[in-house]
Amino acid sequence: MVESFDSERSRYASLGVVESLPGALIDSIWLIIDLDLKGVIPLTNMLYFDLIDNGGKVTIHFSQEISDVQMAIDLPFVYSDEYPSQVFAFDDGHKETILLPAEMLE
């Protein structure tokens, strides 16, 4: 069985994500997947990350369907109202992509 989110696969961020989030925050999402989630809980091929204003800093809230496990990770980045409220990480079995909810419909 092939596991979701193998750091050896090609990883991308959609144009919408690149235009709306700083690179360091995008990299932090990949690090959360690799260091905090992978190997700790079974992951589906679609992960949800809410970006929350926590006193002016970013908190990332992780969840996924078919699991009650949720996690919030405080990050040292300044929060901006311009950030999307949610991004997805999707693994199609060949490549992994962080994208905006609206881009899932395209």
C-alpha angles and dihedrals in degrees: 000000000000113000123222120250105023109179089218091070123089112272128206144171120217121244090253091054093045090050094048106037133049115249092244091058091049089050089050091058090055090048091051089053093048101039106027106028113023110087092007099075132008108265127212121213092261122059125183124216121186116199109218132189105236106181092316095316129095122260116187115210115200126203139148137191120269092026134090091201113113130168136189121205122192114218130195094237123114110248120237128197085222091069117100113254092230141018131185130219110211128190114195093182094261105048137012123224136185109213144162120261091247090055091059089069094054 
